[in-house]
């Protein structure tokens, strides 16, 4: 029973911290000026201004040219 409880506690901790924001850019791993953005499917992503601008430009150009 103790082993089962330990396994459940470990899994809970892993799933809790897997979805947490870490303060690093998801694109370039920098920690400067990182903001959390929500995508249209309610997923949270973290981007610095440079990576956010690149992501927006890719989406706009993909919509226009695609």
N, C-alpha and C positions, 0 to 999 in steps of 0.2 A: 504494500500500500504506500509506503514511503517513497518507493521508486516512482510510482505513478504520479504522486504529488509533485515530486521534484521535476519530472518530465513536463508536467503541465505548467509549472512555474517558469521553467526555461522557455517553453514555447510562447507563453504569454509575454515574457520580456522581449523575445525576439520579434514578435509581431508588433509589439508596442513601439519599439525603437526603429523598426523598418520603415514606418510611415512618417516619422518625425523629421522635421527640418533640421539640417545640420549647419546651416549658415554658409555653405559652399555653393558656388555656381555649378549647376548641372552640366554646363558646357565646358568651362575651362578650369574648374576647381579653385578659382580665386575666392577670397573671403572679403573683398572690398566692395562696398556698395551693393550687396546682394539683396534682392527683394523677392518675396514670395508672390507668385502669380497663380491664378486658377485658370485651368484650361476649360474649354467648352464642355468637356465630359467630367467636370468637377475633380480633376486631378491637380494637386498642388505641385508646382515646379519652382525652382529657384534659379534666377538668372542675374548676372551682372548687367549693367547697361549695354555693353558691347554685344554680348551674346543675345540679349533680348532684342536688340535692333536687328541683328542678323536673322533671328527666328521670325520676326515680324516681316522683314523684307522677303524671306523665303516664302512665307504664306501669301503675301500680296502678289508676288511675281508668279507663284504657282497658280493662284486663282486667275490671274490675267492671261497667262500663257498656256495653262493646262486645260 
